[in-house]
Amino acid sequence: NTYPGNFIVFEGLEGGGKTTQARMLTSRMEAEGYPVLLTKEPTADGVFGKLVRFIYQCESLHAALPQMLRECIGERDYLLAKEMMGEAQSGHLAEFESIARELQTGNHANLQKLLQLGMTFDRRDHRSHVEIPALIKGIHVVSDRDFPSTPAYAAADDLDWRELLELQFTIIAEHFVMPDIILFLDIPVSLGLARTLKKQGGKKEYFDTENRLKKIQKAYYELFADPRIKNLIPVATISGEPSPEIIHESVWREISAMNLFSAN
């Protein structure tokens, strides 16, 4: 990150407290007088973000997905984004559209690849239009999830997380910004799942099974041990088991130790 603002990312399984901790950190930074932007992935209003959220949450996915895909690919914002893609991005967008056509015929074999492609294109758009402009102005960005989520969650369906990591570099390309620190909230799968189902009133979303979450957790561990991450980005592993207040103090200690705001 060469911009004046710092880029701080929370990662981990559902139920680990990422959203709560991102909010608490943002509030504390604001109280300390730092300019800060809180953001979350997938986005709520981006053309790809809306599709990804739909796939996560829809109960009658196979019945409703074809129409959602038609609406996504027909949106003005999608067509504008398509025009702005370079050669490398266009090839992956063509793959996205090819899978979308498969899904509309009832072939759901590549649904998870489409989901992760959608996440990555949503991230590219969000990075270029929201996060980088804030960082340029010296505003610190606190993000609830970023690029590590895509390779990690792809592993839930036995996709190769290494391939999905490379996808981040290829699609986001010139807009790729390394976080100044990743705060990885680690939590036992069973506890994270119990918290998530309680929050959702017992309703399960796509990734809410112990088998999938164990694969995601394993991928996170491997990802953060990969030299492309380990040698370039500080990753602070913090237990997500204690109370939010205790976790927040651990987060603040990690942030303080990095001296991220010393030059601001």
Contacts in CASP RR format, 6 or more apart in sequence:
PFRMAT RR
TARGET T0000
AUTHOR 0000-0000-0000
METHOD contacts of the structure
MODEL  1
NTYPGNFIVFEGLEGGGKTTQARMLTSRMEAEGYPVLLTKEPTADGVFGK
LVRFIYQCESLHAALPQMLRECIGERDYLLAKEMMGEAQSGHLAEFESIA
RELQTGNHANLQKLLQLGMTFDRRDHRSHVEIPALIKGIHVVSDRDFPST
PAYAAADDLDWRELLELQFTIIAEHFVMPDIILFLDIPVSLGLARTLKKQ
GGKKEYFDTENRLKKIQKAYYELFADPRIKNLIPVATISGEPSPEIIHES
VWREISAMNLFSAN
1 7 0 8 1.000
1 135 0 8 1.000
1 177 0 8 1.000
1 178 0 8 1.000
1 179 0 8 1.000
1 180 0 8 1.000
3 132 0 8 1.000
3 135 0 8 1.000
3 136 0 8 1.000
3 138 0 8 1.000
3 177 0 8 1.000
4 135 0 8 1.000
4 136 0 8 1.000
4 137 0 8 1.000
4 138 0 8 1.000
4 264 0 8 1.000
5 134 0 8 1.000
5 135 0 8 1.000
5 137 0 8 1.000
5 138 0 8 1.000
5 139 0 8 1.000
5 140 0 8 1.000
5 141 0 8 1.000
5 264 0 8 1.000
6 135 0 8 1.000
6 140 0 8 1.000
6 141 0 8 1.000
6 180 0 8 1.000
6 260 0 8 1.000
6 261 0 8 1.000
6 264 0 8 1.000
7 131 0 8 1.000
7 135 0 8 1.000
7 140 0 8 1.000
7 141 0 8 1.000
7 143 0 8 1.000
7 177 0 8 1.000
7 178 0 8 1.000
7 179 0 8 1.000
7 180 0 8 1.000
8 25 0 8 1.000
8 140 0 8 1.000
8 141 0 8 1.000
8 142 0 8 1.000
8 143 0 8 1.000
8 179 0 8 1.000
8 180 0 8 1.000
8 181 0 8 1.000
8 183 0 8 1.000
8 255 0 8 1.000
8 260 0 8 1.000
9 142 0 8 1.000
9 143 0 8 1.000
9 145 0 8 1.000
9 146 0 8 1.000
9 148 0 8 1.000
9 179 0 8 1.000
9 181 0 8 1.000
9 182 0 8 1.000
9 183 0 8 1.000
10 17 0 8 1.000
10 18 0 8 1.000
10 21 0 8 1.000
10 22 0 8 1.000
10 142 0 8 1.000
10 143 0 8 1.000
10 144 0 8 1.000
10 145 0 8 1.000
10 182 0 8 1.000
10 183 0 8 1.000
10 185 0 8 1.000
11 18 0 8 1.000
11 145 0 8 1.000
11 146 0 8 1.000
11 148 0 8 1.000
11 149 0 8 1.000
11 152 0 8 1.000
11 182 0 8 1.000
11 183 0 8 1.000
11 184 0 8 1.000
11 185 0 8 1.000
11 220 0 8 1.000
12 18 0 8 1.000
12 149 0 8 1.000
12 152 0 8 1.000
12 184 0 8 1.000
12 185 0 8 1.000
12 186 0 8 1.000
12 187 0 8 1.000
12 220 0 8 1.000
13 187 0 8 1.000
13 189 0 8 1.000
13 192 0 8 1.000
13 213 0 8 1.000
13 216 0 8 1.000
13 217 0 8 1.000
13 220 0 8 1.000
14 192 0 8 1.000
14 193 0 8 1.000
14 195 0 8 1.000
14 196 0 8 1.000
14 207 0 8 1.000
14 208 0 8 1.000
14 213 0 8 1.000
15 187 0 8 1.000
15 191 0 8 1.000
15 192 0 8 1.000
15 193 0 8 1.000
15 195 0 8 1.000
15 196 0 8 1.000
15 199 0 8 1.000
16 185 0 8 1.000
16 187 0 8 1.000
16 192 0 8 1.000
16 195 0 8 1.000
16 240 0 8 1.000
17 185 0 8 1.000
17 187 0 8 1.000
17 240 0 8 1.000
17 244 0 8 1.000
17 247 0 8 1.000
18 144 0 8 1.000
18 145 0 8 1.000
18 185 0 8 1.000
19 40 0 8 1.000
19 144 0 8 1.000
20 244 0 8 1.000
21 183 0 8 1.000
21 185 0 8 1.000
21 244 0 8 1.000
21 247 0 8 1.000
21 248 0 8 1.000
21 251 0 8 1.000
22 38 0 8 1.000
22 40 0 8 1.000
22 142 0 8 1.000
22 143 0 8 1.000
22 144 0 8 1.000
23 38 0 8 1.000
24 244 0 8 1.000
24 248 0 8 1.000
24 251 0 8 1.000
25 142 0 8 1.000
25 248 0 8 1.000
25 251 0 8 1.000
25 252 0 8 1.000
25 255 0 8 1.000
26 36 0 8 1.000
26 38 0 8 1.000
26 142 0 8 1.000
28 248 0 8 1.000
28 252 0 8 1.000
29 36 0 8 1.000
29 140 0 8 1.000
29 142 0 8 1.000
30 36 0 8 1.000
34 140 0 8 1.000
34 261 0 8 1.000
34 264 0 8 1.000
35 137 0 8 1.000
35 138 0 8 1.000
35 139 0 8 1.000
35 140 0 8 1.000
36 139 0 8 1.000
36 140 0 8 1.000
36 141 0 8 1.000
36 142 0 8 1.000
37 130 0 8 1.000
37 131 0 8 1.000
37 134 0 8 1.000
37 139 0 8 1.000
37 140 0 8 1.000
37 141 0 8 1.000
37 142 0 8 1.000
38 142 0 8 1.000
38 144 0 8 1.000
39 126 0 8 1.000
39 130 0 8 1.000
39 131 0 8 1.000
39 141 0 8 1.000
39 142 0 8 1.000
39 143 0 8 1.000
39 144 0 8 1.000
40 143 0 8 1.000
40 144 0 8 1.000
40 145 0 8 1.000
41 119 0 8 1.000
41 122 0 8 1.000
41 123 0 8 1.000
41 126 0 8 1.000
41 143 0 8 1.000
41 144 0 8 1.000
41 145 0 8 1.000
41 146 0 8 1.000
41 149 0 8 1.000
42 48 0 8 1.000
42 49 0 8 1.000
42 52 0 8 1.000
42 53 0 8 1.000
42 119 0 8 1.000
42 122 0 8 1.000
43 49 0 8 1.000
43 50 0 8 1.000
43 122 0 8 1.000
43 125 0 8 1.000
43 126 0 8 1.000
44 50 0 8 1.000
44 53 0 8 1.000
46 77 0 8 1.000
46 122 0 8 1.000
46 125 0 8 1.000
46 126 0 8 1.000
47 72 0 8 1.000
47 75 0 8 1.000
47 77 0 8 1.000
47 78 0 8 1.000
47 81 0 8 1.000
47 125 0 8 1.000
48 72 0 8 1.000
48 78 0 8 1.000
48 118 0 8 1.000
48 119 0 8 1.000
48 121 0 8 1.000
48 122 0 8 1.000
48 125 0 8 1.000
49 118 0 8 1.000
49 119 0 8 1.000
49 122 0 8 1.000
50 72 0 8 1.000
51 68 0 8 1.000
51 69 0 8 1.000
51 72 0 8 1.000
51 118 0 8 1.000
52 115 0 8 1.000
52 118 0 8 1.000
52 119 0 8 1.000
52 122 0 8 1.000
54 64 0 8 1.000
54 65 0 8 1.000
54 68 0 8 1.000
55 61 0 8 1.000
55 65 0 8 1.000
55 111 0 8 1.000
55 114 0 8 1.000
55 115 0 8 1.000
55 206 0 8 1.000
56 205 0 8 1.000
56 206 0 8 1.000
56 207 0 8 1.000
57 205 0 8 1.000
58 64 0 8 1.000
58 65 0 8 1.000
58 68 0 8 1.000
62 106 0 8 1.000
62 108 0 8 1.000
65 103 0 8 1.000
66 103 0 8 1.000
66 104 0 8 1.000
66 106 0 8 1.000
69 100 0 8 1.000
69 103 0 8 1.000
69 104 0 8 1.000
70 104 0 8 1.000
72 78 0 8 1.000
72 100 0 8 1.000
73 97 0 8 1.000
73 100 0 8 1.000
81 121 0 8 1.000
81 125 0 8 1.000
82 90 0 8 1.000
82 93 0 8 1.000
85 93 0 8 1.000
86 173 0 8 1.000
88 170 0 8 1.000
88 171 0 8 1.000
88 173 0 8 1.000
89 121 0 8 1.000
89 124 0 8 1.000
89 170 0 8 1.000
89 171 0 8 1.000
89 173 0 8 1.000
92 117 0 8 1.000
92 120 0 8 1.000
92 121 0 8 1.000
92 167 0 8 1.000
92 170 0 8 1.000
92 171 0 8 1.000
93 121 0 8 1.000
95 113 0 8 1.000
95 117 0 8 1.000
96 114 0 8 1.000
96 117 0 8 1.000
96 118 0 8 1.000
96 121 0 8 1.000
99 110 0 8 1.000
99 111 0 8 1.000
99 113 0 8 1.000
99 114 0 8 1.000
99 117 0 8 1.000
100 114 0 8 1.000
102 108 0 8 1.000
102 109 0 8 1.000
102 110 0 8 1.000
103 110 0 8 1.000
103 111 0 8 1.000
103 114 0 8 1.000
112 154 0 8 1.000
112 156 0 8 1.000
112 157 0 8 1.000
112 159 0 8 1.000
113 159 0 8 1.000
116 150 0 8 1.000
116 153 0 8 1.000
116 154 0 8 1.000
116 159 0 8 1.000
116 164 0 8 1.000
116 167 0 8 1.000
117 167 0 8 1.000
117 171 0 8 1.000
119 149 0 8 1.000
119 150 0 8 1.000
119 153 0 8 1.000
120 147 0 8 1.000
120 150 0 8 1.000
120 167 0 8 1.000
120 168 0 8 1.000
120 171 0 8 1.000
120 172 0 8 1.000
121 171 0 8 1.000
123 146 0 8 1.000
123 147 0 8 1.000
123 150 0 8 1.000
123 168 0 8 1.000
123 171 0 8 1.000
123 172 0 8 1.000
124 171 0 8 1.000
124 172 0 8 1.000
124 173 0 8 1.000
124 175 0 8 1.000
127 172 0 8 1.000
127 175 0 8 1.000
127 176 0 8 1.000
127 177 0 8 1.000
128 175 0 8 1.000
131 141 0 8 1.000
131 143 0 8 1.000
131 177 0 8 1.000
132 175 0 8 1.000
132 177 0 8 1.000
134 141 0 8 1.000
135 141 0 8 1.000
135 177 0 8 1.000
138 264 0 8 1.000
140 260 0 8 1.000
140 261 0 8 1.000
140 264 0 8 1.000
143 179 0 8 1.000
146 179 0 8 1.000
146 182 0 8 1.000
147 165 0 8 1.000
147 168 0 8 1.000
147 172 0 8 1.000
147 176 0 8 1.000
148 182 0 8 1.000
148 220 0 8 1.000
148 223 0 8 1.000
148 224 0 8 1.000
148 229 0 8 1.000
150 164 0 8 1.000
150 165 0 8 1.000
150 167 0 8 1.000
150 168 0 8 1.000
151 161 0 8 1.000
151 162 0 8 1.000
151 163 0 8 1.000
151 164 0 8 1.000
151 165 0 8 1.000
151 167 0 8 1.000
151 168 0 8 1.000
151 219 0 8 1.000
151 223 0 8 1.000
152 161 0 8 1.000
152 216 0 8 1.000
152 219 0 8 1.000
152 220 0 8 1.000
152 223 0 8 1.000
153 207 0 8 1.000
153 216 0 8 1.000
153 219 0 8 1.000
154 160 0 8 1.000
154 161 0 8 1.000
154 164 0 8 1.000
154 219 0 8 1.000
155 161 0 8 1.000
155 215 0 8 1.000
155 216 0 8 1.000
155 218 0 8 1.000
155 219 0 8 1.000
156 207 0 8 1.000
156 212 0 8 1.000
156 213 0 8 1.000
156 215 0 8 1.000
156 216 0 8 1.000
157 212 0 8 1.000
158 215 0 8 1.000
161 219 0 8 1.000
161 222 0 8 1.000
161 223 0 8 1.000
162 226 0 8 1.000
165 223 0 8 1.000
165 226 0 8 1.000
165 228 0 8 1.000
168 176 0 8 1.000
169 176 0 8 1.000
178 232 0 8 1.000
178 233 0 8 1.000
179 233 0 8 1.000
180 233 0 8 1.000
180 234 0 8 1.000
180 258 0 8 1.000
180 260 0 8 1.000
181 233 0 8 1.000
181 234 0 8 1.000
181 235 0 8 1.000
181 236 0 8 1.000
181 254 0 8 1.000
181 255 0 8 1.000
181 258 0 8 1.000
181 260 0 8 1.000
182 224 0 8 1.000
182 233 0 8 1.000
182 234 0 8 1.000
182 235 0 8 1.000
182 236 0 8 1.000
183 236 0 8 1.000
183 238 0 8 1.000
183 251 0 8 1.000
183 254 0 8 1.000
184 220 0 8 1.000
184 224 0 8 1.000
184 235 0 8 1.000
184 236 0 8 1.000
184 237 0 8 1.000
184 238 0 8 1.000
185 238 0 8 1.000
185 239 0 8 1.000
185 240 0 8 1.000
185 247 0 8 1.000
186 217 0 8 1.000
186 237 0 8 1.000
186 238 0 8 1.000
186 239 0 8 1.000
186 240 0 8 1.000
187 239 0 8 1.000
187 240 0 8 1.000
187 241 0 8 1.000
188 241 0 8 1.000
189 210 0 8 1.000
189 213 0 8 1.000
189 214 0 8 1.000
189 217 0 8 1.000
190 210 0 8 1.000
191 241 0 8 1.000
192 213 0 8 1.000
193 208 0 8 1.000
193 209 0 8 1.000
193 210 0 8 1.000
193 213 0 8 1.000
196 208 0 8 1.000
197 203 0 8 1.000
197 204 0 8 1.000
197 208 0 8 1.000
200 208 0 8 1.000
206 212 0 8 1.000
207 213 0 8 1.000
207 216 0 8 1.000
223 229 0 8 1.000
224 230 0 8 1.000
224 235 0 8 1.000
224 237 0 8 1.000
229 235 0 8 1.000
234 258 0 8 1.000
236 254 0 8 1.000
238 247 0 8 1.000
238 250 0 8 1.000
238 251 0 8 1.000
238 254 0 8 1.000
239 247 0 8 1.000
239 250 0 8 1.000
240 247 0 8 1.000
END
